[in-house]
C-alpha cells in the first residue's frame, strides 16, 4: 500500500533551513488524522494547492518540530499527499506524527502531535463491492518502472481482468478500505486461472484454459503467446528469474524465457498440478492427491514426500512479521482440500519432512496462501485463516460467503479475490 519513503531527519532539517525567499504559511495543516495499519500508518489531512506538506515522525509518544530528530526512527516525508501512506514501521511500537507547510520559504506552524501504533493485519477482512460477475482466480502485483504505475492485477473466467493502480499518496485502497478495481479486457475468452508479475521481464503473465498464455507490461494491454506448447488447462504460474513456469492438468509443466514461446517439460506425474511458486529459493509445484514437486532449474522435477493424499492448491515461503518487534520463523506452507495445512521450517523442502497441521481450523478447501506480517490462507465459503508462526492457526473474521481463490499481501494489505466478482481486504 505504501511506496513513498521519508528522507533522513538530518537531510530534511538541512533542506528546511536552506529554504528562503517567501513568507511562511500562517497556519498549520488541519484535520490531521493518523490511522494505524500493518507496518504502516495512513495520514490524512486537509490540503490546498501551491503548498508543500511535510510529515515528521519518530518512535515516541509525542514530538515537536524541534525535538523529533532526537528520537529513534526519526524521519519525514516531503510533499505528502492526502491520504499519505508511511510504511516500514514496526508493529507494536508507538510513533508520533506532526505536520507543517512550506510555500517556497520557511515552514509554518506545526500541527499537534498525534500518536499511533501499527499492528498486524489478517484477522479482520473487509468485503469489497462486487465487480462484475466473473469468477476471479488469480492475483498479482507488479512494481512497474516509471512511467508505468505499480498495479494490482486480478484475472478470471472468460478472460476477465481487473486492475488497481497505486494512487497518489501510495495507497491501493479506497477510503472505505476496499480495492478500487477497474474492469479491463484481455481480448481472450478462455478462463484465466492464475497470473504473476516477472520483475526480470517487467511484465505480467496470465495462464488459463486450453493452454492460454497472455502477457502484459501494464495489466491493461495483453498479448497472446505465439507458441503455447500445450492445450492442457493451466492452473498456476510463477516467475523464476527471467523465466516463467506454468503448471496444469495431467501433470503439465511448461516454461518460457519471455512469455511468448513456451516449451513442455517432463513432470513425471499424471496428477493435475494446481499451483506453483518460486519460493524460498526453490520451485515448488503442488496438485491432486498430495502431489508436490520441486526443481532448481525448471527442467528437472523431483517428487517431494508429504504426509497427506489431500489435493494441494498452493504453496508459499516466508518470514511472518517482517517489521514486527519480534523475530518470525521462516517456513514453507502448503494448503489444500478439507482445510489441509502443511508446514516445513527446515531447508531444503525436498529433503526434510513436512508436518500436517492436526488442529481443526476449517473444513473448507483452502485455495491460496501468502505471507506478510503473518501467514494467511483463503478458500471456499470465504474462509480465511491466519497464523503468526505457521503452526498455530486461527479463523479470521470474514463476512464474505463467496469462494476465495487467490490471496496476496502487498505493502501492508492482504487482498483476496474469488467467485462472482467478490473481493476482500485486510489492512
C-alpha positions in Angstrom: 0.0 0.0 0.0 2.9 2.4 0.7 5.5 3.4 -1.8 6.7 6.8 -0.6 9.6 6.7 1.9 10.9 9.6 4.1 14.3 11.2 3.9 16.7 11.2 6.8 16.0 13.7 9.6 19.4 15.4 9.2 19.0 15.9 5.5 15.5 17.3 5.8 16.5 19.7 8.6 19.3 21.0 6.4 16.9 21.4 3.5 14.3 23.3 5.5 16.9 25.6 7.0 18.0 26.5 3.5 14.6 27.5 2.2 14.0 31.2 1.8 12.6 33.9 -0.4 9.0 33.5 0.6 6.9 34.1 3.7 6.0 31.2 5.8 2.4 29.9 5.9 0.4 31.4 8.8 -1.5 28.2 9.8 -0.7 24.6 10.5 -2.3 21.7 8.5 -5.8 20.9 9.7 -7.8 17.8 10.3 -4.7 15.6 10.6 -5.8 12.0 11.2 -3.3 9.1 11.6 -4.8 5.7 11.1 -2.6 2.7 12.1 -2.2 -0.2 9.7 0.1 -3.2 9.2 3.7 -2.0 9.5 2.4 1.4 8.4 0.1 4.3 9.0 -2.1 6.4 6.7 -2.0 10.2 7.4 -5.0 12.2 6.0 -5.3 16.0 6.2 -6.9 19.0 4.6 -4.8 20.3 1.7 -4.7 23.3 -0.6 -2.9 23.9 -3.9 0.5 25.5 -4.3 1.6 24.4 -0.8 4.1 21.7 0.2 3.1 19.4 3.1 5.6 17.8 5.4 5.0 14.9 7.8 7.5 14.4 10.6 7.6 11.2 12.7 9.6 9.2 15.2 9.3 6.4 17.8 7.8 8.5 20.6 4.6 9.2 22.5 4.8 12.9 21.4 7.2 15.1 19.3 7.7 18.7 18.3 9.3 20.0 15.2 12.4 21.0 17.1 12.9 17.7 19.0 11.7 14.9 16.7 15.1 14.2 15.3 16.4 13.2 18.7 14.1 10.2 18.9 14.7 6.7 17.4 13.3 6.2 13.9 13.1 9.9 13.2 12.2 10.6 9.6 10.0 12.9 7.4 8.0 12.9 4.2 8.4 15.9 1.9 5.5 16.6 -0.5 2.9 14.5 1.3 -0.4 13.9 -0.5 -3.5 13.1 1.5 -4.1 10.2 2.2 -0.3 9.6 2.6 1.0 6.1 3.5 4.1 5.9 5.6 5.4 2.3 5.8 8.4 0.3 7.0 7.2 0.9 10.6 7.4 -1.6 13.4 4.2 -3.3 14.6 3.5 -2.9 18.3 5.7 0.3 18.6 4.2 3.7 19.2 5.0 6.5 16.8 4.3 10.2 17.0 3.4 12.4 13.9 3.1 16.1 13.2 2.8 18.2 10.1 3.7 21.6 8.8 3.5 23.5 5.5 6.0 25.4 3.2 5.4 27.6 0.3 8.9 28.1 -1.0 10.2 29.7 2.2 10.3 28.9 5.9 7.9 26.4 7.4 4.7 27.5 9.0 3.5 26.3 12.5 3.2 22.6 13.2 0.0 20.7 13.8 -0.4 19.0 17.2 1.5 15.7 17.7 -0.6 12.6 17.1 0.4 9.1 18.3 -0.4 5.8 16.6 0.7 2.2 16.9 1.0 -0.1 13.8 -0.4 -3.6 14.2 -0.6 -6.8 12.1 -3.4 -7.2 9.5 -5.0 -10.5 8.6 -7.6 -11.1 11.4 -10.3 -8.8 10.1 -11.3 -8.6 6.5 -13.5 -6.1 4.7 -15.8 -7.4 1.9 -15.5 -5.2 -1.2 -18.3 -4.3 -3.6 -19.0 -6.9 -6.3 -17.0 -6.2 -9.5 -18.8 -7.9 -12.5 -19.9 -11.5 -12.5 -16.6 -13.2 -13.3 -15.0 -15.8 -11.0 -11.6 -14.3 -10.3 -8.9 -16.9 -9.7 -5.5 -15.2 -9.9 -3.9 -12.2 -8.3 -0.5 -10.5 -8.8 1.2 -7.2 -8.1 3.7 -5.5 -10.3 6.1 -2.8 -9.1 6.3 -1.3 -12.6 9.0 1.1 -13.5 8.4 4.8 -14.4 6.4 6.0 -16.3 4.2 2.9 -15.6 2.4 2.7 -12.3 2.7 -0.2 -9.8 -0.5 -2.2 -10.2 -2.5 -5.0 -8.7 -4.0 -7.3 -11.3 -6.7 -10.0 -10.9 -7.7 -12.5 -13.7 -10.7 -14.7 -14.0 -13.3 -16.6 -16.0 -14.0 -15.6 -19.6 -10.7 -13.7 -19.9 -11.7 -11.2 -17.3 -9.1 -8.8 -15.8 -9.3 -6.2 -13.1 -6.6 -3.6 -12.3 -6.0 -1.5 -9.2 -3.1 1.0 -9.7 -1.2 2.8 -7.0 -3.0 6.1 -6.1 -1.4 9.4 -5.1 -0.1 9.1 -1.6 0.9 5.5 -2.1 -2.4 3.6 -1.5 -4.1 0.8 -3.3 -7.3 1.2 -1.2 -10.3 3.4 -1.4 -11.3 5.4 1.7 -13.5 2.5 2.8 -10.6 0.1 2.8 -11.6 -1.8 -0.4 -9.7 -2.1 -3.7 -10.9 0.4 -6.3 -10.9 -2.2 -9.2 -11.2 -1.2 -12.8 -12.5 -3.7 -15.4 -10.2 -4.4 -18.3 -10.3 -6.6 -21.4 -7.6 -9.1 -22.4 -9.3 -9.9 -25.7 -9.3 -13.6 -24.7 -12.4 -15.6 -24.0 -10.8 -18.6 -22.2 -10.9 -18.8 -18.4 -7.8 -17.3 -16.8 -6.7 -19.2 -13.7 -3.5 -17.5 -12.5 -1.3 -14.5 -13.0 2.2 -13.5 -11.9 4.5 -10.5 -12.3 8.0 -11.2 -13.5 10.3 -8.3 -12.5 13.1 -9.5 -14.6 10.9 -9.4 -17.7 8.9 -6.4 -16.5 5.6 -8.0 -17.5 2.6 -9.8 -16.1 1.8 -13.3 -17.4 -1.7 -14.9 -17.1 -2.5 -18.5 -17.9 -5.7 -20.5 -18.2 -7.9 -22.9 -20.1 -6.7 -24.8 -23.2 -3.1 -23.7 -22.7 -3.9 -20.0 -22.8 -0.9 -17.7 -22.1 -1.0 -13.9 -22.2 1.5 -11.2 -21.2 1.1 -7.5 -20.4 3.5 -4.7 -19.4 0.8 -2.7 -17.6 -2.1 -5.0 -16.8 -4.2 -3.2 -19.4 -3.0 -4.3 -22.9 -2.5 -8.1 -23.3 -0.7 -10.1 -25.9 -1.2 -13.9 -26.5 1.7 -16.3 -26.7 2.9 -17.2 -30.2 3.8 -20.8 -29.3 1.7 -22.2 -26.5 3.4 -25.6 -26.1 0.2 -27.2 -24.7 -3.6 -27.3 -25.0 -4.0 -28.5 -21.4 -5.7 -26.3 -18.9 -3.2 -24.3 -16.9 -3.9 -23.6 -13.2 -0.8 -21.9 -11.8 2.1 -19.8 -13.0 5.2 -18.3 -11.3 8.4 -16.4 -12.2 11.8 -17.9 -11.9 14.2 -15.1 -12.6 14.0 -14.4 -16.3 11.8 -17.4 -16.9 8.1 -18.3 -16.4 6.8 -21.7 -15.2 3.2 -22.7 -15.6 1.5 -26.0 -14.4 -1.8 -27.6 -15.1 -3.9 -30.6 -16.0 -2.4 -34.1 -16.2 0.9 -33.0 -14.7 1.6 -30.4 -17.4 4.6 -28.2 -16.9 5.5 -25.6 -19.5 8.3 -23.0 -19.3 9.1 -19.8 -21.2 12.0 -17.3 -21.3 9.7 -14.5 -22.3 6.0 -15.4 -22.1 5.9 -15.6 -25.9 7.3 -19.1 -26.7 6.6 -22.0 -24.3 8.2 -25.4 -24.0 6.8 -28.6 -22.4 8.8 -30.1 -19.6 8.6 -33.6 -18.1 6.9 -33.7 -14.7 6.9 -37.5 -14.0 3.3 -37.3 -12.8 -0.2 -37.5 -14.4 -1.9 -35.8 -11.5 -3.3 -32.3 -12.1 -0.9 -29.6 -10.8 -2.9 -26.8 -9.2 -0.3 -24.3 -8.1 3.4 -23.4 -8.5 5.6 -20.9 -6.7 9.3 -19.9 -6.7 9.6 -19.6 -3.0 12.5 -19.8 -0.5 15.0 -20.5 -3.3 13.1 -23.5 -4.8 10.4 -24.1 -7.4 7.6 -26.0 -5.8 4.5 -27.3 -7.7 1.5 -28.8 -5.9 -1.5 -30.7 -7.0 -4.0 -33.6 -6.7 -3.6 -36.4 -4.2 -0.8 -34.8 -2.2 1.4 -34.2 -5.2 4.4 -32.0 -4.6 7.3 -31.5 -7.0 10.5 -29.4 -6.7 13.0 -28.1 -9.2 16.0 -25.8 -9.2 16.2 -25.3 -12.9 12.6 -25.5 -14.4 13.6 -28.7 -16.3 14.3 -31.4 -13.8 11.4 -32.1 -11.3 11.6 -34.5 -8.3 8.7 -35.8 -6.1 8.6 -34.5 -2.5 7.1 -36.8 0.1 4.2 -35.2 2.1 2.0 -36.7 4.9 -1.3 -36.4 3.0 -3.2 -37.5 0.0 -5.4 -34.4 0.0 -5.4 -32.1 -3.0 -2.8 -29.3 -2.6 -3.7 -26.0 -4.1 -1.0 -23.5 -3.2 2.4 -23.2 -1.5 4.5 -20.3 -0.2 7.5 -19.4 1.9 8.4 -16.5 4.1 9.1 -15.0 7.4 5.9 -13.6 9.1 6.0 -10.2 10.9 8.9 -8.7 8.8 8.6 -5.4 10.6 7.4 -6.6 13.9 9.1 -6.2 17.2 9.7 -10.0 17.4 11.6 -12.3 15.1 9.5 -14.5 12.8 10.4 -18.0 11.9 10.8 -18.8 8.2 8.6 -21.6 6.9 7.2 -23.2 3.8 3.4 -23.6 4.0 1.2 -25.6 1.6 -2.7 -25.6 1.7 -5.4 -27.7 0.2 -8.7 -29.6 0.4 -10.6 -30.0 3.6 -8.6 -27.3 5.3 -5.3 -29.1 4.9 -2.2 -27.1 6.0 1.3 -28.5 5.7 4.4 -26.7 7.2 8.1 -27.2 6.9 10.6 -24.8 8.5 13.8 -26.7 7.7 15.6 -26.2 4.3 15.6 -27.6 1.8 12.0 -28.6 1.4 12.8 -31.6 -0.8 14.9 -33.4 1.8 13.1 -32.7 5.1 9.8 -33.9 6.4 6.6 -31.8 6.1 4.2 -31.7 9.0 0.5 -31.7 8.7 -1.5 -29.5 11.0 -3.8 -31.5 13.2 -5.7 -28.6 14.7 -9.1 -28.3 13.1 -9.3 -24.6 11.9 -11.7 -25.0 9.0 -13.1 -27.9 6.9 -13.2 -25.6 3.8 -10.8 -26.2 1.0 -8.0 -23.6 1.1 -7.1 -22.4 -2.4 -4.4 -19.8 -1.7 -1.7 -18.9 0.9 0.5 -15.9 1.3 2.8 -14.4 3.9 3.1 -10.8 5.1 3.2 -9.8 8.8 1.7 -13.2 9.3 0.7 -16.3 7.2 -2.8 -16.2 5.8 -4.8 -18.6 3.7 -8.1 -18.3 1.9 -10.6 -20.7 0.4 -14.1 -21.9 -0.2 -17.0 -20.3 1.6 -15.0 -17.2 2.2 -12.9 -19.0 4.8 -9.7 -17.1 5.8 -7.2 -18.4 8.4 -4.1 -16.8 9.7 -1.0 -17.7 11.8 1.9 -15.8 13.3 4.2 -18.8 13.2 2.8 -21.3 10.6 1.9 -23.7 13.4 -1.0 -22.3 15.4 -3.8 -21.0 13.1 -7.0 -19.1 13.8 -10.1 -18.4 11.8 -10.3 -14.8 10.7 -13.4 -12.6 11.0 -14.6 -12.6 7.4 -18.1 -11.5 6.3 -17.7 -12.9 2.7 -19.5 -16.1 1.7 -18.1 -16.3 -1.9 -15.3 -18.8 -2.5 -11.9 -17.1 -2.4 -9.4 -18.3 -5.0 -6.4 -16.0 -4.7 -4.7 -14.1 -1.8 -1.8 -11.7 -1.9 0.0 -9.4 0.6 1.1 -6.1 -0.8 2.7 -3.3 1.2 0.7 -3.9 4.4 -2.6 -5.1 2.9 -4.0 -8.6 2.3 -6.0 -8.7 -0.9 -8.3 -11.6 -1.9 -10.5 -12.3 -4.9 -12.9 -15.0 -5.7 -16.3 -16.1 -7.1 -18.9 -13.8 -8.6 -16.8 -10.7 -8.6 -16.1 -11.0 -4.9 -13.1 -9.5 -3.1 -11.8 -8.9 0.4 -9.1 -6.8 2.0 -7.4 -6.7 5.4 -5.2 -3.7 6.4 
